[in-house]
Amino acid sequence: MLGDADGGAEGDGGGAAAVSDAEAEGLAEAEGDAEADADGEAEADRAKARTSMRILTGITLGVLVVGAGADYAAPYATLTGQLVLLVIGAG
């Protein structure tokens, strides 16, 4: 009789509570998995952005290094050339 403090039989409701607990744990795990998937996708997106920026930076530096030594850039090494660049850049 000590086990019947809630007025029901000893096994009543215990199974339902266990199922509810199991469902709650399952939902929590599913939410955790979804969050982990979202975190992984976000990290993958950030990695793609970093890779794109590295490629863009490399191409830009390559063009600057190759272009700076080219003969067509020689006129811009003078004062007049720098003034022309200033006007072009301002426009």
C-alpha beads as a LAMMPS data file, in Angstrom:
LAMMPS data file: protein, C-alpha beads

91 atoms
90 bonds

1 atom types
1 bond types

-500.0 500.0 xlo xhi
-500.0 500.0 ylo yhi
-500.0 500.0 zlo zhi

Masses

1 110.0

Atoms # bond

1 1 1 0.000 0.000 0.000
2 1 1 2.927 2.346 0.406
3 1 1 3.476 2.245 -3.360
4 1 1 -0.122 3.458 -3.969
5 1 1 0.369 6.981 -2.637
6 1 1 -0.969 8.468 -5.866
7 1 1 -4.110 6.374 -5.670
8 1 1 -3.326 4.151 -8.649
9 1 1 -1.795 0.752 -9.049
10 1 1 1.945 0.478 -8.726
11 1 1 2.612 0.120 -12.493
12 1 1 0.053 2.623 -13.771
13 1 1 1.485 5.618 -15.536
14 1 1 5.067 4.483 -15.106
15 1 1 5.243 3.146 -18.642
16 1 1 3.747 6.306 -20.090
17 1 1 6.237 8.425 -18.171
18 1 1 9.112 6.283 -19.401
19 1 1 7.871 6.615 -22.989
20 1 1 7.501 10.381 -22.582
21 1 1 11.023 10.593 -21.176
22 1 1 12.352 8.504 -24.044
23 1 1 10.548 10.698 -26.582
24 1 1 11.890 13.830 -24.930
25 1 1 15.417 12.436 -25.045
26 1 1 14.919 11.477 -28.702
27 1 1 13.724 14.978 -29.537
28 1 1 16.649 16.530 -27.697
29 1 1 19.071 14.312 -29.614
30 1 1 17.367 15.186 -32.917
31 1 1 17.600 18.903 -32.119
32 1 1 21.259 18.455 -31.196
33 1 1 21.894 16.647 -34.487
34 1 1 20.120 19.415 -36.407
35 1 1 22.214 22.050 -34.636
36 1 1 25.390 20.098 -35.373
37 1 1 24.386 19.847 -39.040
38 1 1 23.682 23.580 -39.172
39 1 1 27.022 24.326 -37.493
40 1 1 28.782 22.098 -40.011
41 1 1 27.066 23.798 -42.925
42 1 1 27.952 27.232 -41.569
43 1 1 31.582 26.187 -41.147
44 1 1 31.629 24.826 -44.707
45 1 1 30.242 28.126 -46.000
46 1 1 32.912 30.051 -44.094
47 1 1 35.609 27.746 -45.496
48 1 1 34.353 28.399 -49.038
49 1 1 34.470 32.152 -48.426
50 1 1 38.020 31.932 -47.036
51 1 1 39.152 29.871 -50.016
52 1 1 37.592 32.347 -52.439
53 1 1 39.329 35.250 -50.718
54 1 1 42.696 33.454 -50.826
55 1 1 42.294 32.820 -54.543
56 1 1 41.255 36.413 -55.212
57 1 1 44.153 37.767 -53.151
58 1 1 46.622 35.499 -54.959
59 1 1 45.372 36.551 -58.390
60 1 1 45.467 40.229 -57.419
61 1 1 49.027 39.974 -56.092
62 1 1 50.076 38.055 -59.193
63 1 1 48.642 40.708 -61.495
64 1 1 50.322 43.471 -59.496
65 1 1 53.711 41.759 -59.512
66 1 1 53.584 40.894 -63.212
67 1 1 51.980 44.207 -64.199
68 1 1 54.390 46.367 -62.222
69 1 1 57.354 45.074 -64.204
70 1 1 55.675 45.391 -67.587
71 1 1 56.771 47.992 -70.127
72 1 1 53.250 49.343 -70.537
73 1 1 53.326 50.543 -66.912
74 1 1 56.538 52.560 -67.398
75 1 1 54.786 55.865 -68.278
76 1 1 53.038 55.799 -64.893
77 1 1 56.397 55.908 -63.126
78 1 1 56.764 59.602 -64.006
79 1 1 55.153 62.557 -62.269
80 1 1 52.893 63.133 -65.275
81 1 1 51.868 59.484 -65.253
82 1 1 51.037 59.669 -61.555
83 1 1 48.890 62.755 -62.167
84 1 1 47.065 60.910 -64.965
85 1 1 46.408 57.994 -62.593
86 1 1 45.145 60.439 -59.994
87 1 1 42.676 61.950 -62.486
88 1 1 41.562 58.497 -63.675
89 1 1 41.134 57.277 -60.098
90 1 1 39.142 60.353 -59.077
91 1 1 36.784 60.059 -62.059

Bonds

1 1 1 2
2 1 2 3
3 1 3 4
4 1 4 5
5 1 5 6
6 1 6 7
7 1 7 8
8 1 8 9
9 1 9 10
10 1 10 11
11 1 11 12
12 1 12 13
13 1 13 14
14 1 14 15
15 1 15 16
16 1 16 17
17 1 17 18
18 1 18 19
19 1 19 20
20 1 20 21
21 1 21 22
22 1 22 23
23 1 23 24
24 1 24 25
25 1 25 26
26 1 26 27
27 1 27 28
28 1 28 29
29 1 29 30
30 1 30 31
31 1 31 32
32 1 32 33
33 1 33 34
34 1 34 35
35 1 35 36
36 1 36 37
37 1 37 38
38 1 38 39
39 1 39 40
40 1 40 41
41 1 41 42
42 1 42 43
43 1 43 44
44 1 44 45
45 1 45 46
46 1 46 47
47 1 47 48
48 1 48 49
49 1 49 50
50 1 50 51
51 1 51 52
52 1 52 53
53 1 53 54
54 1 54 55
55 1 55 56
56 1 56 57
57 1 57 58
58 1 58 59
59 1 59 60
60 1 60 61
61 1 61 62
62 1 62 63
63 1 63 64
64 1 64 65
65 1 65 66
66 1 66 67
67 1 67 68
68 1 68 69
69 1 69 70
70 1 70 71
71 1 71 72
72 1 72 73
73 1 73 74
74 1 74 75
75 1 75 76
76 1 76 77
77 1 77 78
78 1 78 79
79 1 79 80
80 1 80 81
81 1 81 82
82 1 82 83
83 1 83 84
84 1 84 85
85 1 85 86
86 1 86 87
87 1 87 88
88 1 88 89
89 1 89 90
90 1 90 91
